[in-house]
Amino acid sequence: MFMQITAYAHTSQGGRPVNEDTVKVWAGEKQGIFVVADGLGGHHKGDTASRMAAEAILGGLRQEMGPDGPSQETMGNVFQQANHTVLEGQKEEGHKDMMTTAVALAIGHGKASWGYVGDSRLYHFSNGSLISVTKDHSLSFKKYLFGEISWEDIREDQDRSALLRAIGGEQRCLPGLAGPVEISEGDAFLLCSDGFWEYLSTDEIKDSLFEAPSPEAWAKAMLALWESRGNPNRDNASLITVFA
């Protein structure tokens, strides 16, 4: 199956003194790899951790990905290698506690696979409908699963930043994995950090897609909403929009 993959990436410092997010894109006519990583703000060198993890994931997938995209095993191995890379980086002075979240999407010849650790998300749309969203590795998401809060309440819950898994943790890098799954022409994906999705509802994300002729137009429509929320201290925000 031939698909023309197009994408748009954006990262913003928001109201923070340092941008600890990293976005990475590699796209050809029939294949693409997309990564968003969000360094943990309460830890030193989050920007370094996100860069190291994103580069390790992108490089690992480019090296290991077959013509139909990576297997779940390959995706899982790449995340483990990224974890090892960050753990090694922690040995440098001043880098001891650095950690990051990450979400990655790989598309090849009509199939898609993805993996994630933490609360950076991937949304998958097909025929204008939301097919799936990654499951945050956070205390707030656990509260949602147990029925204590609603899905949309996650965005403002007091425990949203309490992560249960992260890259750079000895026992906490257990990636969520999906695929390879068949995708259709017209499918769309959004990868983003929590500093972005916390300001937009799922309906706003979907409605922005419905009116967008391109990944760039979709991203800019959502970014206009993000900007309008007006919180001067808002977190770094990053996204990648992908059309298949």
VENUR-V331228 format. One record per residue. N is the residue number from 0. RES is the residue in one small letter. OMEGA is omega in whole degrees, 0 to 359 (* if undefined). D_FIRST is the distance of its C-alpha to the first C-alpha in Angstrom with 2 decimals. Layout:
[[N:RES:OMEGA:D_FIRST] [N:RES:OMEGA:D_FIRST]]
This chain:
[[0:m:179:0.00] [1:f:176:3.79] [2:m:174:6.45] [3:q:183:10.04] [4:i:176:12.00] [5:t:185:15.66] [6:a:175:18.62] [7:y:182:22.39] [8:a:179:24.96] [9:h:171:28.64] [10:t:182:31.55] [11:s:178:35.09] [12:q:182:38.37] [13:g:180:39.57] [14:g:183:43.25] [15:r:182:43.34] [16:p:181:45.04] [17:v:173:42.08] [18:n:181:38.32] [19:e:176:37.28] [20:d:173:33.57] [21:t:174:30.97] [22:v:180:27.45] [23:k:181:25.03] [24:v:168:21.72] [25:w:185:19.53] [26:a:171:16.39] [27:g:182:14.33] [28:e:186:11.55] [29:k:182:8.79] [30:q:176:11.39] [31:g:176:14.43] [32:i:187:17.60] [33:f:184:20.13] [34:v:169:23.62] [35:v:177:26.64] [36:a:185:29.91] [37:d:178:33.24] [38:g:184:36.43] [39:l:188:39.00] [40:g:181:41.63] [41:g:182:44.54] [42:h:180:44.06] [43:h:174:44.92] [44:k:176:42.31] [45:g:178:39.42] [46:d:178:37.92] [47:t:180:38.12] [48:a:181:36.60] [49:s:179:33.57] [50:r:181:33.03] [51:m:181:33.41] [52:a:182:31.07] [53:a:179:28.30] [54:e:179:28.58] [55:a:180:28.62] [56:i:179:25.51] [57:l:181:23.50] [58:g:180:24.91] [59:g:180:24.40] [60:l:178:20.72] [61:r:182:20.10] [62:q:189:22.08] [63:e:187:20.74] [64:m:176:17.07] [65:g:182:14.90] [66:p:180:11.41] [67:d:181:10.15] [68:g:184:12.88] [69:p:171:16.48] [70:s:175:18.11] [71:q:180:20.82] [72:e:179:23.36] [73:t:180:22.13] [74:m:179:22.06] [75:g:179:25.51] [76:n:180:26.86] [77:v:177:25.87] [78:f:177:27.76] [79:q:177:30.68] [80:q:176:30.79] [81:a:178:30.90] [82:n:178:33.72] [83:h:180:35.54] [84:t:180:35.25] [85:v:177:36.82] [86:l:176:39.46] [87:e:179:40.42] [88:g:179:40.67] [89:q:181:43.04] [90:k:178:45.57] [91:e:181:46.25] [92:e:179:49.23] [93:g:183:48.43] [94:h:192:44.95] [95:k:188:46.06] [96:d:187:44.57] [97:m:178:41.38] [98:m:182:38.35] [99:t:166:35.12] [100:t:174:32.37] [101:a:171:28.70] [102:v:184:25.26] [103:a:177:22.03] [104:l:175:18.31] [105:a:180:15.60] [106:i:177:11.87] [107:g:172:9.46] [108:h:174:5.72] [109:g:178:5.74] [110:k:180:9.26] [111:a:174:12.62] [112:s:176:16.10] [113:w:178:19.40] [114:g:182:23.06] [115:y:173:26.30] [116:v:180:30.06] [117:g:185:32.59] [118:d:166:32.11] [119:s:192:29.47] [120:r:167:26.82] [121:l:173:23.14] [122:y:179:22.39] [123:h:178:19.06] [124:f:175:18.75] [125:s:183:16.53] [126:n:177:17.66] [127:g:181:20.67] [128:s:176:21.84] [129:l:181:22.54] [130:i:182:20.71] [131:s:172:22.40] [132:v:176:24.68] [133:t:184:25.78] [134:k:184:29.29] [135:d:172:31.80] [136:h:184:33.92] [137:s:178:37.04] [138:l:179:40.24] [139:s:179:39.46] [140:f:175:36.28] [141:k:178:38.42] [142:k:176:40.88] [143:y:180:38.16] [144:l:180:37.11] [145:f:176:40.80] [146:g:182:41.20] [147:e:178:43.58] [148:i:177:41.62] [149:s:178:38.85] [150:w:182:35.32] [151:e:178:36.35] [152:d:180:39.60] [153:i:186:37.75] [154:r:184:37.56] [155:e:183:41.37] [156:d:183:42.48] [157:q:181:45.09] [158:d:186:43.34] [159:r:183:39.89] [160:s:178:40.41] [161:a:185:41.57] [162:l:179:38.60] [163:l:179:38.44] [164:r:178:35.97] [165:a:172:35.37] [166:i:185:34.31] [167:g:176:37.64] [168:g:184:39.26] [169:e:185:40.29] [170:q:190:39.61] [171:r:178:37.36] [172:c:176:33.96] [173:l:188:32.15] [174:p:165:28.64] [175:g:187:26.85] [176:l:175:23.40] [177:a:176:20.31] [178:g:0:16.92] [179:p:177:14.52] [180:v:177:13.40] [181:e:175:10.28] [182:i:183:9.93] [183:s:175:9.17] [184:e:184:9.22] [185:g:175:12.91] [186:d:181:13.60] [187:a:180:16.39] [188:f:172:18.28] [189:l:170:21.88] [190:l:182:23.49] [191:c:176:27.24] [192:s:183:30.66] [193:d:177:33.35] [194:g:175:35.30] [195:f:188:32.69] [196:w:180:31.83] [197:e:182:35.51] [198:y:181:36.22] [199:l:175:33.49] [200:s:178:33.16] [201:t:179:29.91] [202:d:179:30.53] [203:e:177:31.04] [204:i:181:27.73] [205:k:181:25.94] [206:d:178:28.07] [207:s:178:27.39] [208:l:184:23.62] [209:f:184:24.17] [210:e:188:25.98] [211:a:177:23.87] [212:p:184:21.78] [213:s:175:20.61] [214:p:180:20.72] [215:e:180:24.03] [216:a:178:25.53] [217:w:181:24.69] [218:a:184:26.23] [219:k:176:29.25] [220:a:178:29.95] [221:m:179:30.08] [222:l:176:32.09] [223:a:176:34.58] [224:l:179:35.17] [225:w:180:35.56] [226:e:185:38.06] [227:s:182:39.96] [228:r:165:40.78] [229:g:178:43.41] [230:n:185:44.10] [231:p:181:45.59] [232:n:185:45.19] [233:r:185:41.58] [234:d:168:39.46] [235:n:179:36.94] [236:a:181:33.71] [237:s:178:30.23] [238:l:169:26.77] [239:i:175:23.21] [240:t:185:21.04] [241:v:172:17.25] [242:f:176:14.90] [243:a:*:11.11]]
